[in-house]
Every structure is written in structure tokens, then in C-alpha cells.
Amino acid sequence: MGRKQNLYELLGLGEHASTEQVREAFLRRSDEVRANAAGLPAQQVTDRLQLLKLALSTLIDPVTRDAYDRKLRVQSRMPLVVGGVPTDGPAGVSSTRADALSMRADALSLRADAMLLRSGAGLGERAGAGFLQTAAGGFLQRLANAIGLLVIVGILAALAGRFFFSSPLRQQAEMETRQSKAAEQAALQEYYQAHGVRPANMAELQLLEAQRRGQEVEQRQVRQDEEKKAREAQRFEDDARRRAEQVSRDLQQSEALARREAQAEADRAAREAARKEQLEAYKQAEERRRQQENERQWREILRR
């Protein structure tokens, strides 16, 4: 088995990275894990995210980070690496799960170290015995390391037992896989019967379905455009017909008005002519009457 990464290497940092750099590296690596989650089992993604959270919580606390740094310096002189995390290679779900549980146990050990360091620091300040504080801290550190190793061994034993007794779970997973494949084949066959095209897998089916729906949308849009043009053309024809009918009515009204005006003018001319005739007849009658009166007067004069 190759050497495992420590928390700094998991975040892609050096041992002298600042707290802000640790937070930024945590966010960056978390985004990378989520971005690549599509091709990984859900449990493996969860375990990797938990490892990143563990690295963040360990390295941003000065006490746990100091304990972890001292543990790394001790481990660098030991042939066995304790509390590492897996590399980003093609590890299985069980390996990642085991390493995640191992790191949790290591985190418990680190938190115990931190509590002992804090309590030891408080006792040392109150007692004023620096030498006793150092000796007690070393003893407690060794005790915490031993507890951490025992916890790791127990977790690994539990994982081994779980691996050997997990065949029903694997059978259930295989059954679910077969059911999923059967449902996928049924969906592919149904699509073939409905549309006459046999997709190779669900991804191709979804692509074909998206293309078909896109074509339906385009065809519907074309039909709507054609119907709109037909409605506009019909509306134009109706407007033109209404305008022609209105012009025809206006012309008829104008002709009728002209005829009425011509008739009225003719009537006025006839009345004027009749009035002139009457006036002329009156003048002639008046002239005859005057002549007759003159003749009568001359007869009387001649009779005398």
C-alpha cells in the first residue's frame, strides 16, 4: 500500500499555510469533489467531503493543528503511517469509507490532545511548574496516541466484519441495478414503438426526446406564424373590402346629392321662368288696360 496523504496534502497546502489559505483550499477542493460526483458512488463522495471538513476543523484550530503537526513529526520517524487519508486515485468505496472512519478516530484523538493540552496549560499556569507541565503533556500525548490506535483497530475490525457480512446488501444492490436496467430497456422499447427510433441508452433517449420536442416547438412556431400571416392577409382583405364598400356608398351618396341639387336647380329655373311669364302677362294686360283707357278718354273728347 502506498503512502497516504496527510491533511495538508489533502487540501493541496504546505504545513505553513495560513488559516485563510486553509479555508480557501477547503472550498476549492469541496467544489471539485461535487463537480466530479457524477461518476462516483454517493457514499464515496460523502466520505471525501467529510474528510475535507475534518481537515478544515483540525487545521483552523491552533491547538488541534499544533497537536496534528507534532503527530506528523512523530509519524515521519515511524515505519507505519497512522491517520492518513487516501490519494485521489481510483480507490473503492470501502477503502474511502475505512479511511474516513480512521480519520474520524484520529480526529477524536486530536481533540483529546487539544483538551489535555488546554487543561495542562491551565494547570501549569496556576501551579507555575513548567517542567511538570511538559512531562505531563508528553505522558498524556502518548496516552492519547495509544487510545487513537485502539480506536482505529476497533473501527478496522468493525469494517472487516461488515465487509464479510454485507453480501445481502450487495445482492440488494445488484437487484436494484437489474431492476434499473430492466426499466431502462422498457423505456427504450416504448420510445422505439412510439417514434420508430431505437436509442442505445437513456442518455441518447433523452437527447432524442429533447431534439423531438425542439422540432415540435419549431413546427408549432411555424404553424403559428403561418396562421398569423393568414389572419393578417384575411384582415387586410376585409379592410380593403370595407374601404371599397365605403367608397361606393360615398359615390352613391354624392351622385344622389348631385341629382337632388340638379333637380332643385331645375325647379328654381322653372319657377323663375313661370314668374317671368306671369310678370310679362301682367305687363301686357296692364298695357292693354292703359290703351283701352286712353281710347276711352279720346272718344269722350271727340264726342264733345
C-alpha positions, 0 to 999 in steps of 0.5 A: 500500500502506498503512502497516504496523504496527510491533511495538508496534502489533502487540501493541496497546502504546505504545513505553513499555510495560513488559516485563510489559505486553509479555508480557501483550499477547503472550498476549492477542493469541496467544489471539485469533489461535487463537480466530479460526483457524477461518476462516483458512488454517493457514499464515496463522495460523502466520505471525501467531503467529510474528510475535507471538513475534518481537515478544515476543523483540525487545521483552523484550530491552533491547538488541534493543528499544533497537536496534528503537526507534532503527530506528523513529526512523530509519524515521519520517524515511524515505519507505519503511517497512522491517520492518513487519508487516501490519494485521489486515485481510483480507490473503492468505496470501502477503502474511502469509507475505512479511511474516513472512519480512521480519520474520524478516530484520529480526529477524536484523538486530536481533540483529546490532545487539544483538551489535555493540552488546554487543561495542562496549560491551565494547570501549569499556569496556576501551579507555575511548574513548567517542567511538570507541565511538559512531562505531563503533556508528553505522558498524556500525548502518548496516552492519547496516541495509544487510545487513537490506535485502539480506536482505529483497530476497533473501527478496522475490525468493525469494517472487516466484519461488515465487509464479510457480512454485507453480501445481502446488501450487495445482492440488494444492490445488484437487484436494484441495478437489474431492476434499473436496467430492466426499466431502462430497456422498457423505456427504450422499447416504448420510445422505439414503438412510439417514434420508430427510433431505437436509442442505445441508452437513456442518455441518447433517449433523452437527447432524442426526446429533447431534439423531438420536442425542439422540432415540435416547438419549431413546427408549432412556431411555424404553424403559428406564424403561418396562421398569423400571416393568414389572419393578417392577409384575411384582415387586410382583405376585409379592410380593403373590402370595407374601404371599397364598400365605403367608397361606393356608398360615398359615390352613391351618396354624392351622385344622389346629392348631385341629382337632388341639387340638379333637380332643385336647380331645375325647379328654381329655373322653372319657377323663375321662368313661370314668374317671368311669364306671369310678370310679362302677362301682367305687363301686357294686360296692364298695357292693354288696360292703359290703351283701352283707357286712353281710347276711352278718354279720346272718344269722350273728347271727340264726342264733345 
